[in-house]
Amino acid sequence: MPRALADPRAAQVVHRSGRANRALWFLAAFTGVLVAVAVLGAVLLTGANGGRDDRVEREVSALLAGIPQEGQTLGARTASVTLQVFAELEDYSSKGEFLRELPATIREFVRTNRLRIEYRAFKTNTIESEMFVKQQAAALAAGAQDKLWNYAYTFYNEQGIERTPYATESYLENIARQVPLLNIKQWDTDRNADPRAEQVVEEDQQGRAEGIHVTPAYRIGRTGGALHNIEGSGSIIYPGQIHPTTYANAKDIAKAIAQIH
């Protein structure tokens, strides 16, 4: 396991005595039911993912059609502004951003060749570090065929329950099979190569070095120049949190682009 990608698990100590023991037994039984329901839901969701979802494929293709992709980048090389998005495939907040906010940015700025967006991997909510690396490597391998954004958008559309082990090998492969014209054999070889996993870890470390602490997060600047973090219009501070959690919406991104132009 990469040292920089530690699992977010906390130990819990419970003192048991008399009536508290019975309460703890009930809590454990209830928790067991919840876990069983979550696992069953994940299994059912994975089963539902067993075939191609034509609706998702059509929607993703319509959003991205005609826009150049190169590796992790969506948009023309000649775009004057570059936006980096640090995201995680299993993260529910990243899903919301990709499905509700980014499409407006893509249509208004990327499709008109004023903005290019670079995808970056950053770990926040995936429990297992190995699974985080495996998922992100799968997306990067699709990017080797200039299909990363198709893969990521398909994943977000079919995202399972956060913090459950739904993203199996068959799940990842089925996402790949929904990406038009993706060479599955080449993708499978690429995603399992050591350099691909190393790239995922490097991107995560890069984000931390630049002050990123949540997903999704953005950095923006002139193409080829220095980038700076975008602070969202809404701010949430959780108990014990050092940095506020800020999520940039489409208006925040548009404002940041206007300030550069």
N, C-alpha and C positions, 0 to 999 in steps of 0.2 A: 504493500500500500504506500503510495507517495506520502511522505511525511507532511507535506503542506496541505493534504486533504484528509484531515482527521475526521472520524465519524462523530456527529453531534449527539452523543449519548450521555446522559447524566445519571449518576447513581442515586438511589433513593433509600433511605433508612426508615423503617417503621417499627415502633415499639408496640408489642402485643401484650395485653393482659385483660382477663375477665371479659367484660362486654365488648371491649375493643377488639378482642380476637374474633368474636362473632361478626362484628361489623367489617373487619378486614376480610373474613372469609366471603361474606356477601359481596364486598367490593371486588374481590378477586374473581368470583364467579361471574359477576356482571361484566367486568373487564374482558374476561374470556369470551363472553358472548359477543361483545363489541369487536374484538379481534377476529372472531370467526366470521362475523358479518362483513368486516372489511376485506378479509381474504377472499370470501366467497364473491364479493362484489368485484374484486380485482380479477378473479378467475373468469367470472362472467364477462367482464369487460375485455379481457384478453381473448376470450372465445369470440366475442363480437368482432374483434379485430382480425379474425382469421381469414377474411377475404377482402377484396378491394372495395373501397367505399367510393362509388362513382360520384356522389355528391361532393365529397371533400376534394376529390381529384379535380372536378370541374371548377370549384370555387378557387382552389389554389392556382390552377392553371390560368384562370381569368385574371387573378390579381397580378401574376408575374409575367404573363405573356408579353413578349416583345421587349422585355427589359433585360439588358445584358447581365450575365452572371460570370464572375471570374473568381474561382476559389471560394473565399468567404464573402466576397463583395457583391452587392447588388447595385447596379447602376453603371453609368458610363464613366470611363476613365477621365473624360474631359470635365466632369462635374467639378465645380469650383469649391464645393464644401463636402467634407467627409464627416460622417456620423458613425461612431463606434457604439454598438449595443452589446453590453455584457449580459448574457442571459443563461438560463439553465432549463433544459428541456422538461424536467419534471416539476419545475416551479410553477405554481398556480398563478402567481402575479405576472410572470413572464408570459404565460398563456394569454392572460387578459390584455396585456400590452400589445402582443403580436396580433391578436384577433380584433381588438376594439380601437386601438390608437394608431398603430403603425400603418394600417392600410391607407388612412387619409394622407399620411406623410409620403407614402410610396406613390400614390396617385398624383398628388400636387407637386412634389419636388423631385422624386426619383424618376418618374416617368417623363418629366419635362427636362431631364438632364442637368438639373441644378444641384442635385445631391446624390452622393453614393453612400451606401450603408455597409459597414463591415461588422460581421458577426464575431463575437468573442465568447469563449466558454468561461463561466464563473460559477463556482460551487457554493450553494447556500442550503438548499432543502433536501437534496438527494441523500438518503441516510448512508448508503454504502459508497465509499470513495471509488471502489472498483466499478460499481455500476455507473457512477457519474462519468468516469473516464470512458467506459464502454459506449455509453449513449452519445457523448460528445464526439468520440472518435468516429462513430457511425455517421454523424452529420458531416464531419470534416471529410470523410471518405466520399460522401456524395458531392462535396464541394470540389474534390479532385476531378470530378466530371462536370463541374459547373452546375451542380444541382443542389447545393446546400440549402438554399432558401425553400426549394420545394420540399426537401426532407423535413426541415424544421417546421414549416407551416403544416405539413401533414401530421407530424407528431403532435403539435399543439392542438390541432383539431380533434385528435383522438386520444388526448392525454387522459391517463387514468387517475386514480385516487392518490393524491400526494402522500409520500412516505409509506407506500405499500409496494411490494415487489412485483409489480405488473409488467415491467419492461424486460421481459424475457428475450432470449435469442430469437424466438419465433416472432415476437412482437416487433423487434427492431427490423427483422428481415421483411415482415409484412409491410412496414412503413416504406421500406426501400422499394418494394414491388409496386407501390402506388405512385412512385415517381416516374413520370414518362421518360422513356428512352434511357433509363439508368441501366448500365451493364452490371447486373447483380454479381456475377462471378468476380469481376474486377473490384467492385465495391467491397465484397466480402474479404478479399485478399488485402485490400488497402486498409480497412478498418482494424484489422488484427495485427498490423505491422507496428513494431515498437516505436518508430519515429512518430506515428500518429498519436499514440498515448502520451509521448513526451511533449508533443505540441499542446495537448489539452492542459497538462500540468503547467507548462510555461505561460499559457494565456491566463490561467487562474492566478499565478504568481504575479504576472504583469498587472492585472487588475488591482490586486491588493497593494502593490507598490504605488499605484496611482491614486490610492484612496478610495477605491470601490469597496463597498461593504454590503450591498444588497443587490438583488436582481428583480427586475431589470434596472440597469444603470446606463447612462450615456456619457460619451465624451465627443466634443465637436470642435471643428476648426477648419481653416482653409486646407484644401487638399495639398498634401506635401509639407504642411506646416505643423506647428504645435497645436495640440488639442487640449481642451479644458473640460472639466466636468459640468454637466447640466444639472442644476438644482430644480426639482419639480416645484410646482405651485402649491402642492399640498405637502404637509410635513407630519409625520407620525413618530412619536418617541415612546418606545416601550420601556417598561421598568428595567433598570440596570443597563440600558443601552447607551453607549458612548456617543454614537452619531445618530442624528435624526434620520428616519427612513423617508426618503423623498422619491416620489414616482412622477416622472415627467409625462405629461399627456401631449396630444397632438399640437395643442396651442403653445405649450412650452417649447416644443421643438421648433415650431414655425417662428416663434419669437427669437430663438437662438440663431436660426438661419438668417433672419432679417438683420440681426445685429452684426453679422459677419459681412453681409453684402453692403 
